């Protein structure tokens, strides 16, 4: 029985979300997967484990965002945006 894998590109960004507040957005090229307000989130970084570390103003780690599946091709776009391709 063959197992079929799909790759999905997920964008993580810190920005003004749909309700106008400052927060974090998770999206694919054609859909918003989720977003939440977080006035303390200022930057993010891709970790060596291919997760996303959300940081506050002084660079202190606030929390860690891990994605389902097998992460491949993580890319830091800017200090407030990253993409991770995950294989499901």
NUBAFI-57931 format. One record per residue: residue in one letter; residue number from 0; z, y, x of N, C-alpha, C in turn. Coordinates in pm, whole numbers, m for minus. Layout:
N
  residuo  num    n.up  n.north  n.east   ca.up  ca.north  ca.east    c.up  c.north  c.east
        a  NUM       Z        Y       X       Z         Y        X       Z        Y       X
...
***
This chain:
88
  residuo  num    n.up  n.north  n.east   ca.up  ca.north  ca.east    c.up  c.north  c.east
        x    0       0     m118      84       0         0        0       0      124      89
        x    1     m99      207      75    m111       328      157     m25      440     101
        x    2      37      513     190     117       628      149      38      754     179
        x    3      23      836      79     m52       960       96      44     1074     126
        x    4      14     1152     230      98      1266      266      26     1395     230
        x    5     103     1491     186      51      1624      155     120     1725     244
        x    6      48     1824     289     109      1933      366     111     2059     280
        x    7     225     2126     282     244      2248      204     293     2357     298
        x    8     228     2473     293     270      2588      373     368     2670     290
        x    9     489     2688     343     592      2765      274     622     2890     355
        x   10     616     3003     288     646      3132      350     788     3172     311
        x   11     866     3212     410    1002      3261      387    1004     3405     434
        x   12    1048     3496     347    1050      3636      387    1170     3709     329
        x   13    1212     3811     401    1318      3901      357    1247     4030     318
        x   14    1260     4068     191    1186      4184      141    1239     4224       4
        x   15    1175     4320     m59    1205      4353     m198    1145     4242    m284
        x   16    1229     4176    m363    1180      4068     m447    1135     4123    m581
        x   17    1091     4037    m671    1028      4080     m796    1112     4174    m882
        x   18    1244     4160    m880    1326      4250     m962    1354     4384    m892
        x   19    1299     4402    m772    1314      4527     m699    1430     4530    m602
        x   20    1518     4430    m606    1631      4428     m514    1590     4365    m381
        x   21    1674     4387    m279    1651      4331     m146    1694     4185    m149
        x   22    1609     4097     m97    1646      3957      m99    1555     3869     m17
        x   23    1557     3741     m48    1483      3640       24    1387     3572     m73
        x   24    1265     3552     m28    1162      3491     m111    1105     3368     m43
        x   25    1087     3262    m120    1019      3141      m75     893     3127    m158
        x   26     779     3111     m93     655      3101     m168     554     3014     m97
        x   27     456     2967    m174     337      2902     m121     226     3006    m135
        x   28     107     2979     m87       1      3080     m100     m28     3122    m245
        x   29       0     3035    m342     m34      3069     m481      83     3072    m578
        x   30     208     3056    m529     321      3048     m621     452     3091    m555
        x   31     536     3164    m629     671      3193     m584     756     3071    m619
        x   32     819     3012    m519     903      2895     m540    1045     2934    m579
        x   33    1091     3044    m524    1225      3091     m554    1255     3218    m479
        x   34    1348     3293    m532    1393      3415     m464    1533     3446    m512
        x   35    1608     3511    m424    1743      3550     m460    1780     3678    m388
        x   36    1871     3753    m448    1914      3878     m387    2012     3850    m274
        x   37    2002     3930    m170    2094      3923      m57    2080     4054      20
        x   38    2167     4148     m10    2158      4280       54    2196     4275     201
        x   39    2263     4169     246    2303      4158      386    2202     4089     476
        x   40    2101     4027     418    2001      3958      499    1907     4062     561
        x   41    1893     4056     693    1812      4154      764    1700     4089     845
        x   42    1726     3974     902    1625      3909      985    1635     3758     970
        x   43    1532     3691    1017    1533      3545     1017    1466     3494    1144
        x   44    1500     3372    1181    1439      3309     1297    1416     3162    1267
        x   45    1312     3106    1329    1287      2963     1321    1374     2898    1427
        x   46    1451     2797    1388    1540      2728     1482    1464     2618    1554
        x   47    1519     2565    1663    1454      2453     1733    1435     2329    1643
        x   48    1516     2319    1538    1506      2207     1444    1407     2235    1331
        x   49    1334     2348    1340    1235      2389     1241    1295     2430    1107
        x   50    1418     2475    1109    1482      2533      991    1472     2685    1005
        x   51    1520     2758     906    1517      2904      910    1661     2955     908
        x   52    1697     3032    1009    1829      3093     1016    1818     3235     961
        x   53    1895     3265     858    1900      3399      798    2017     3472     863
        x   54    1991     3594     913    2092      3669      988    2119     3805     923
        x   55    2237     3861     955    2272      3994      904    2236     4101    1006
        x   56    2283     4223     983    2246      4338     1066    2275     4321    1215
        x   57    2387     4260    1247    2420      4245     1390    2370     4113    1449
        x   58    2285     4041    1375    2226      3917     1425    2312     3795    1402
        x   59    2424     3811    1332    2512      3698     1304    2448     3607    1199
        x   60    2450     3480    1226    2395      3380     1135    2470     3383    1003
        x   61    2398     3400     891    2457      3399      757    2452     3259     697
        x   62    2335     3199     699    2318      3063      650    2187     3005     700
        x   63    2173     2874     681    2059      2800      731    1978     2745     614
        x   64    1848     2770     616    1759      2721      513    1679     2605     571
        x   65    1697     2487     513    1618      2371      554    1524     2337     440
        x   66    1408     2287     475    1306      2255      375    1290     2105     364
        x   67    1253     2056     245    1233      1912      229    1108     1866     304
        x   68    1099     1737     326     984      1682      396    1001     1693     546
        x   69     892     1672     618     891      1679      763     827     1812     804
        x   70     906     1901     866     848      2030      906     753     2015    1025
        x   71     637     2077    1013     538      2083     1121     486     2226    1126
        x   72     444     2268    1239     382      2399     1258     466     2518    1207
        x   73     593     2530    1248     666      2651     1211     611     2770    1289
        x   74     610     2885    1228     558      3003     1296     640     3125    1255
        x   75     693     3195    1354     762      3322     1331     654     3430    1321
        x   76     640     3492    1206     539      3596     1185     593     3733    1229
        x   77     716     3762    1190     783      3887     1225     932     3862    1219
        x   78    1012     3965    1239    1158      3942     1233    1206     3918    1090
        x   79    1118     3940     990    1156      3917      850    1067     3816     778
        x   80     981     3747     852     891      3652      786     856     3535     878
        x   81     853     3417     817     815      3295      889     742     3203     793
        x   82     661     3116     848     597      3012      769     628     2878     831
        x   83     641     2777     744     663      2641      791     573     2551     707
        x   84     492     2472     773     415      2370      703     502     2246     699
        x   85     521     2192     577     599      2069      562     509     1958     511
        x   86     531     1840     564     457      1722      522     546     1644     425
        x   87     493     1619     308     568      1548      203     511     1409     185
***
